[in-house]
């Protein structure tokens, strides 16, 4: 049953005198959704991921895409796109085109991703594994109309000087850029905060590496959750690295949930991005703070609030 049919059914059921509290809650949720669907598209391209609205849209990816569009979202992010069948990848790409939505990042995955010592080691077999994954990513990108792919260098190598490891990472990324650049695709390098062994952690470090690679196919993915944890001062650091930033992700801290659930002032950041004329994607790489259908409504409402802030 689609959302509108459900809403109509619930509206009719409330006409009787024996309405239950659960029915009333569901009907209120449906009313909120109708109100949210009447809003214009968001001012920025916030990109939900599959599963974020499964309680309303169901398990089917295409139905979820249509629901995202109806709620005002104009982009999609799917880290696991490379793991989907070629047929589903193409179907997602076709649906995005029909809806006028932009495909955000997917992750260039391979054995050992993301926290093994691969790019930092300088080992030929590690580079070959990365290059092979990049070639596969090109075909995935063509099917789903993607432009950006997330790349992570992996862990520190404790036996090598930092400068030597940095050189190895740059060499690997140059090989990736050679693959992506002819197709007008961009790998976005993501500094992370998941564990202290990760090599890439800061925006200025990412900036230096991208400048050394020197290709439009190698830029920065600025993930607000990780950057708040690692360095803070996000607006200033965005500005310092702006020439090399091609993609942004959202996640409040602590908890890595939607805006308004942690300490980050997303309204000010979004306002700053509008002033800078940012027209790219902001991946919603976070969980839902509240469970169920009500949680999905609250998430959309949080984005509406911060988008207007």
PEZI-V961208 format. One line per field, one symbol per residue. ss: DSSP state (h for helix, s for strand, l for the rest). psi: psi as a letter, one per 30 degrees, with the letter a starting at -180 (. if undefined). A space follows every 50 residues. Layout:
ss=???
psi=???
//
This chain:
ss=llhhhhhhhhhhhlllllllhhhhhhhhhhhhhhhhhlllllllssssll lllhhhhlllhhhhhhhhhhllllssllllhhhllhhhhhhhhhhhhhhl lssllsslllllllllsllllllhhhhhhhhhhhhhhhhhhhhhlslsss sllssllllllhhhhhhhhhhhhhhhhhhhhhhllssssslllllllsll llhhhhhhhhhhhllllsssssshhhhhhhlllhhhhhhhlhhhsssssl lllllllllllllllhhhhhhhhhhlllllsssllllllllhhhhhhhhh hhhhhhhll
psi=kleeeeeeeeeeffflfhkleeeeeeeeeeeeeeeeffllllflikjllk fehffefafkeeeeeeeeeefgkglkkjfgefflleeeeeeeeeeeeefh lkkallkjllkfkfhljdfffgkeeeeeeeeeeeeeeeeeeeeghlfkkk kkfalljffkleeeeeeeeeeeeeeeeeeeefghlkkkkjklgelffkej fleeeeeeeeeeehkfgjakjjjeeeeeeefaheeeeeeegefgkfkklk klklfhalkffbfkieeeeeeeeeefgkgakjkiillkeklaeeeeeeee eeeeeeff.
//
